Amino acid sequence: MVNELRDLMRDAVASPPHDHGDPAGLVAAGRRRVRVRRTVAVAATSLAAGAIALSSVAWLDPSAPDPAAAGVPHADGPTISLSGARPAVVGTDYRELATYTNEDLESDNGEYFDGVTDDGLVLLREGATVTRHRERFALLDPATGEKEWLPDRPGAGQQSWALELGEDRLVLMRLVNDDGMAVRPEVDVLDRTSSTWRSVRWPTLPAQDDFPTVRIGPDGRVWATVLTRPGRVPDGGWPVGPDGEADDADAEGSVGSLWSMSITDPGDVRDEGLQVGDFGFDGDRLVWTDSSNGAAGDVHVRDLSTGEETSFDPRLGARCNLLGLDVAGGRIAMTQYCGTYDGGVRDDRVQVVTTEGEQVVTVQASGVDGGDLVAGGDYLTLTAYDRATGGTYLYDFEDGRLLRLGEGISSWSVATGPTPGDQLLWTTPAGRKVATFGRSGATAHLGEIIR
């Protein structure tokens, strides 16, 4: 499946997926078979911005599947399903701060929430269309609806991801072709005081034929992975699962070297001397796994101030592939695919452990995905793609509440990116019915958790 994904990338360079601000999600998306981005007509050599379509969503039987009856093994530690979730109530569980509905993303591009600044303004992206060839950005005040349109970004026309949305600057990352399919990350930085953009590219950072994980570190530098050992398809190819599709559970993971770069000096590029799978930051602590998009191995935690380092086994399942990692507030959320069982029931998990290795909770359900920590790590958001349970969920670690923010999953992702404080973004379906389970549009939501 990874080879098929790479073939798709080569055939359609203009269509990279966009996954929760992290281009490394492309490979994970190929394994999950749920995300392909919609584009408008662009030059074949550009990485074009556009709406995000979630294609091949594995809608299953209308009734929620029974994992035990399908033979799905129980996750280690405290485990919950989605069946105990209750509908979230506006005004009781959260405040609705802003919404925007795109009625028809089938025929045209739309407007998207790409994150929220530290001072509470929505980064609004107006996508390019056939008649409007350049996307543009605005800072939207959710309280008044007023928009401050920003000057054209240097990388306009290329897909971008928000890395940092501060009071003083905005940092958007994009991938630039180096040679053929090889790419390097580049950032566009907006000085909000002068309202001017500048671009930073690091020519000595090794280019790669893969999508890196890129994050801003606590030192203000940009940290990125450079692939050194790709995951390998076993001899004879992947086995076929009960659903008739290739099943790459228990895959060999990918490993990359970890680099950091100055956001002001293109010549300041540093190999950090670590081999990592996925990684993230929790304050001054660096957290990483041995590999990603396969067996994760151990989790490592290093205090960047003192150099003190600890490691532990997160006790993922025997066949679990690590597809995503998020870190905040002393907690680590790991999104996993662990195989497909009788009746096409998937063993999907979002497992949360502490940075000391203690099991917190695992949400285990067919089609569950995208575990992200919000509100400083006090809450977990996740998405479910199964027909019976489809929607966005919010889990409160303190009291064990599982809330369903909206029923149904949109075919389009129109609200992603960093948010400050207790705010969070999610998407719900909108527009006319266009397929058995799909709709033509989507609504972007910005809410604030009521504690």
ABEGO torsion letter per residue (X at the ends): XAAAAAAAAAABAABBBBBGGBAAAAAAAAAAGABBBBBBBBBAABBBBBBBBBBGBBBBBABBBBAAAAGBBBBBEBBBBAAABBBBBBGAABBBABBBBBABAAABBBBBBAEBBAAGBBBBBBBBBAABABBBBBBBBAAAGBBBBBBBBAABGBBBBBABBBAABBBBBBBBBABEABBBBBBBBBBAAAGBBBBBBBAABBBBBBBBBBBBBAAGBBBBBBBABBBBBBBGEBBBBAAGBBBABGBBBBBBBBBBBBAABAABBBBAGBBBBBBBBBEABBBBBABBGEBAEBBBBBBAAAGBBBBBBAGBBAABBBABBBBBGGBBBBBBBAEBBBGGBBBBBBBBBBAAGBBABBBBBBGBBGBBBBGGGABBBBBBABAAABEBBBBBAAAGBBBBABBEBBABBABBEBBBEABBBBBBBBEBBABAABBABBBBBBBBBBX
